[in-house]
């Protein structure tokens, strides 16, 4: 079936549909990763966006029941150069086409993703629309222009959990709603559903609260592997409600969109400063920056992929990181505040990490749990646990 992608600047790409059919809007962005499309599709940080994969062949290993980063896909649409209808992997349970169709997500293949990516790099990310219903180019361009952007929008409310819960390592089954039940009694099920925390030498369980602004399951797994007992709360939870759990520390998660679109979360975090050790990742880093009195801005085309070089300003080492964000904290806006810059992006020198000079609070813009380095950033989780042991 024919499908059309139209951008707000008037650029149009014609291709073939796979997955679901219909019409969907979103901010068109690109990811430079060579693999991990199912993890990207289910990352809540992509809410409100139409995702383009720069790697040309997508779908060759299918989709499975394990590689969910949340309960379902959150992208508004999916763009690839070539979709592989034939898939081969021992864990696969369905094709990418079936996976997208199950969740009502429109995919488009057969377009020049290299040209699309170059356009987004040159002119910045844009609003766009994918349609299999309306094939009138002028009509679609007008719809793309009229669609809402991400600036100022609260997308966190669409991806946060409905209520607090205790992470046991098997919540994935509650949220994923698998079409086919997994076979019982297999080693895979036992390892996946009930992973034993990989306790580091001398570690003990630390009770923490994770604020869910779109948290990835792998973050929860990573925290658990470092001896953290995690209670997850909605992004709307107040500082009083969070502190009522009497946690040893507080974790601020990743999430979609503009940090200035969630002022309630900024205010909550501002009230928590100085009360408990805090560790923030991605949107959590941006929320902290705003709570410290800094300002955020929208990046031209964002950082999305598993190959972003980041320099640790404390050690001088360079880490290869996984990233997914379109907004950033202006490092100049933190001048004169008790904040030390700890990491910088080597591609564009934007802020990638900071820590408070008085309180045990730190954050990074990238995703240390994704381990593309593969383990360059594990020390951040160790640092968080050590902070909780020492306390305030």
C-alpha positions in Angstrom: 0.0 0.0 0.0 1.3 3.4 -0.9 2.2 5.8 1.9 3.4 9.4 2.0 5.5 11.3 4.5 5.2 15.1 4.3 7.2 17.6 6.3 6.1 21.1 7.3 8.7 22.7 5.0 7.0 21.2 2.0 9.3 18.2 1.5 7.4 15.0 0.5 8.6 11.4 0.4 6.6 8.6 -1.2 7.0 5.0 0.0 5.2 1.8 1.0 3.3 1.2 4.2 3.9 -1.6 6.6 2.5 -2.1 10.1 -0.8 -0.2 10.6 -2.6 2.1 8.1 -4.1 5.5 8.6 -2.6 8.9 9.4 -0.4 10.1 12.2 1.4 13.3 13.1 4.6 13.9 15.0 8.0 15.6 15.1 10.2 13.7 12.6 13.6 12.7 14.2 16.4 10.3 13.4 18.3 7.6 15.4 21.8 6.6 14.3 21.9 3.3 16.0 22.6 0.2 13.9 20.4 -2.1 16.0 17.9 -2.0 18.9 14.8 -0.8 16.9 12.4 -2.6 19.3 14.0 -0.9 22.3 13.7 2.4 20.5 10.1 1.9 19.6 9.2 1.1 23.2 11.2 3.9 24.7 8.7 6.4 26.2 11.0 9.3 25.3 9.9 9.0 21.7 6.3 9.9 22.5 5.1 12.6 20.1 7.8 11.7 17.5 8.0 9.9 14.2 11.2 8.0 14.3 13.6 7.5 11.4 16.3 4.8 11.5 19.4 5.8 9.6 20.6 2.2 9.3 19.2 1.1 6.0 17.9 -2.5 6.8 15.5 -2.8 9.6 13.4 -5.8 10.8 15.8 -8.6 10.0 15.7 -10.1 13.6 12.0 -9.6 14.2 10.5 -8.6 17.6 10.3 -10.6 20.8 8.7 -10.6 24.2 11.8 -9.5 26.1 13.2 -6.3 24.5 10.4 -4.0 25.8 11.7 -0.8 27.5 8.1 0.0 28.6 4.7 -1.6 28.2 4.2 -0.7 24.5 5.6 1.3 21.6 5.3 5.1 22.0 6.5 6.4 18.6 3.9 8.1 16.5 5.3 6.6 13.3 8.3 4.6 12.0 10.4 5.4 8.9 13.0 3.0 7.4 14.9 2.6 4.1 14.2 -1.1 3.7 11.9 -3.2 5.8 13.0 -6.9 6.0 9.8 -9.0 5.9 11.9 -12.1 6.5 13.3 -12.2 10.1 15.6 -14.7 11.8 16.4 -14.8 15.5 15.9 -17.5 18.1 14.0 -15.1 20.4 11.7 -13.6 17.8 8.0 -14.2 18.1 6.7 -12.0 15.3 7.8 -9.7 12.5 8.3 -6.0 12.9 5.3 -5.5 10.5 3.1 -7.6 12.9 4.5 -5.8 15.9 3.6 -2.4 14.6 0.2 -3.5 13.3 -0.6 -4.9 16.8 -0.1 -1.5 18.3 -1.6 0.6 15.6 1.7 2.3 14.5 2.2 3.3 10.8 5.5 2.3 9.2 6.8 3.6 5.9 9.6 2.0 3.9 11.3 2.6 0.6 12.1 6.3 1.1 15.6 7.8 1.0 16.3 8.0 4.7 19.8 9.4 3.9 18.3 12.4 2.2 15.7 12.8 5.0 18.4 12.7 7.7 20.5 15.2 5.9 17.5 17.5 5.6 16.8 17.3 9.3 20.4 17.9 10.1 20.6 21.0 7.9 17.2 22.5 8.7 16.4 20.9 12.1 13.8 18.4 13.1 10.3 19.2 11.7 6.7 18.4 12.2 5.5 15.8 9.8 2.7 13.4 8.9 2.6 9.9 7.6 -0.6 8.8 5.7 -2.0 5.9 3.8 -5.5 7.6 3.6 -4.8 11.1 2.3 -2.4 10.9 -0.7 -2.7 14.6 -1.7 0.7 16.1 -1.1 -0.5 19.7 -0.6 -3.1 18.6 1.8 -0.6 16.6 3.9 1.9 19.5 3.9 -0.9 21.8 5.3 -1.7 19.1 7.9 2.0 18.9 9.0 2.2 22.7 9.4 -1.0 22.7 11.4 0.0 19.9 13.7 1.1 20.7 17.3 4.8 20.8 18.1 6.6 19.6 21.2 7.6 22.9 22.7 5.7 23.5 25.9 3.7 20.3 25.7 3.3 18.0 28.7 4.0 14.5 27.2 5.0 13.0 30.5 1.3 12.7 31.5 0.8 10.3 28.6 3.6 7.9 29.6 3.8 8.0 33.5 2.4 5.2 35.5 -1.1 5.5 37.0 0.0 4.7 40.5 3.0 3.7 42.5 4.3 0.1 42.4 7.2 -1.9 43.6 9.6 -3.1 40.9 10.2 -6.9 41.3 11.8 -7.5 37.9 8.7 -8.9 36.4 6.5 -5.8 35.9 7.3 -6.1 32.2 4.6 -8.8 32.0 2.0 -6.5 33.5 2.7 -3.8 31.0 3.7 -5.6 27.8 0.4 -7.4 27.4 1.9 -10.1 25.3 -0.3 -11.5 22.6 1.1 -15.0 23.2 1.8 -16.4 26.6 5.4 -17.4 27.2 6.2 -21.0 27.8 6.7 -21.8 31.5 9.5 -23.5 33.2 12.2 -22.4 30.8 15.5 -20.9 32.0 14.8 -17.8 29.9 11.6 -17.1 31.8 13.2 -17.7 35.2 16.1 -15.4 34.3 14.0 -12.8 32.7 11.1 -12.6 35.1 13.0 -13.0 38.3 16.5 -11.7 37.7 18.8 -12.0 40.8 20.4 -8.7 41.6 24.1 -8.8 40.8 25.3 -7.6 44.2 28.6 -5.8 44.2 31.1 -6.5 46.9 29.8 -5.1 50.2 26.5 -3.9 48.7 23.2 -4.1 50.5 19.7 -3.2 49.4 19.1 0.5 49.2 15.4 1.6 49.3 14.9 4.2 46.6 12.0 6.0 44.9 12.1 6.3 41.1 10.0 9.1 39.7 8.4 7.8 36.5 8.4 10.5 33.8 8.7 7.7 31.2 11.2 5.4 32.8 12.8 2.6 30.8 12.8 -0.9 32.2 16.5 -1.3 31.7 17.1 1.6 34.2 15.1 -0.3 36.7 17.0 -3.5 36.0 20.3 -1.6 36.4 19.3 -0.1 39.7 18.2 -3.5 40.9 21.5 -5.0 39.8 23.3 -2.6 42.1 21.3 -3.6 45.1 18.5 -1.0 44.9 15.0 -1.9 46.1 12.9 0.3 43.8 9.5 1.8 44.3 8.2 3.6 41.2 5.9 6.6 41.6 4.0 8.7 39.0 5.5 12.0 37.9 2.6 13.8 39.5 3.6 12.5 43.0 4.3 15.4 45.4 7.5 15.8 47.4 5.6 14.8 50.5 4.3 11.6 48.9 7.8 10.7 47.7 9.4 11.3 51.1 6.7 9.3 52.8 8.4 6.2 51.5 11.4 7.1 53.5 13.8 6.3 50.7 17.6 6.3 50.9 17.7 8.1 47.6 15.6 9.5 44.7 16.0 8.7 41.0 14.7 11.0 38.3 13.9 9.1 35.1 14.1 9.9 31.4 11.0 11.0 29.5 9.6 12.7 26.4 9.5 16.3 25.2 10.1 19.7 26.7 11.1 19.8 30.4 9.5 23.2 30.6 6.2 21.5 29.8 6.1 19.8 33.2 6.4 22.6 35.7 4.8 20.5 38.4 7.7 18.1 38.3 10.2 20.9 38.4 8.6 22.3 41.5 8.5 18.8 43.2 12.2 18.3 42.5 13.0 21.8 43.8 11.3 20.8 47.1 13.4 17.6 47.3 16.8 19.3 46.9 18.8 18.8 50.1 16.4 16.2 51.5 17.8 13.0 49.9 20.6 12.0 47.5 19.3 12.4 43.9 20.4 10.9 40.6 18.8 12.1 37.3 19.1 10.7 33.8 18.0 12.5 30.5 14.7 14.3 31.3 15.6 13.9 35.0 18.8 15.8 34.3 16.9 18.6 32.6 14.3 18.8 35.4 17.1 19.1 37.9 18.7 21.9 35.8 15.4 23.8 35.8 15.0 23.2 39.5 18.5 24.6 40.1 17.4 27.8 38.3 18.8 27.1 34.9 17.2 27.3 31.5 16.5 24.8 28.8 16.6 25.1 25.0 15.6 23.0 22.0 18.4 21.4 20.0 18.5 21.7 16.3 18.1 18.0 15.6 18.8 16.4 19.0 21.0 13.5 20.0 19.6 10.0 19.3 21.7 6.9 18.9 24.3 4.7 20.6 27.5 6.4 19.5 27.6 9.8 21.1 31.0 10.8 22.5 30.9 12.5 25.9 33.9 13.8 27.9 34.1 13.4 31.6 35.5 16.7 32.7 36.6 15.2 36.1 38.7 12.3 34.8 39.4 13.4 31.2 38.0 10.2 29.9 35.8 9.9 26.9 32.7 7.7 27.1 30.7 6.3 24.2 27.1 6.9 25.2 23.5 6.2 24.2 21.3 9.2 23.9 17.7 10.2 23.1 16.8 13.9 23.7 15.8 16.9 21.8 16.2 19.5 24.6 19.1 20.5 26.7 20.1 22.6 29.7 22.0 25.8 28.8 25.2 25.5 30.7 25.7 29.2 30.8 22.4 29.6 32.7 24.0 27.7 35.6 26.8 30.2 36.1 26.9 31.7 39.6 24.9 28.7 41.0 26.5 25.9 43.2 26.6 23.6 40.3 29.7 21.9 38.8 29.7 20.8 35.2 31.0 17.2 34.9 30.3 16.1 31.3 30.3 17.7 27.9 29.2 16.4 24.5 32.2 16.4 22.1 30.1 16.9 19.0 28.5 20.2 20.0 29.8 21.0 23.5 26.4 20.9 25.1 25.9 20.0 28.7 25.9 16.2 29.5 26.4 16.1 33.2 26.5 18.1 36.4 26.5 17.8 40.2 25.6 20.0 43.1 28.5 21.4 45.1 26.7 21.2 48.5 24.3 18.3 48.3 24.7 14.7 47.0 22.9 15.4 43.7 24.1 14.6 40.2 22.8 13.9 36.8 23.7 13.0 33.2 22.0 13.8 29.9 22.8 10.5 28.4 21.7 6.9 29.2 24.3 5.0 31.2 22.0 2.0 31.5 22.1 1.3 27.8 25.9 0.5 28.0 26.9 1.0 24.3 30.5 1.6 25.6 29.7 -1.1 26.7 30.3 -0.4 30.4 31.8 3.1 30.3 29.2 4.6 32.6 28.6 2.0 35.2 30.4 4.1 37.7 27.4 6.4 37.9 25.2 3.8 39.5 28.1 2.9 41.9 28.3 6.6 42.8 24.6 6.8 43.5 24.7 3.8 45.8 27.7 5.2 47.6 26.0 8.5 48.1 23.0 6.7 49.7 25.3 4.7 52.0 27.0 7.9 53.2 23.7 9.8 53.3 23.3 13.6 53.8 
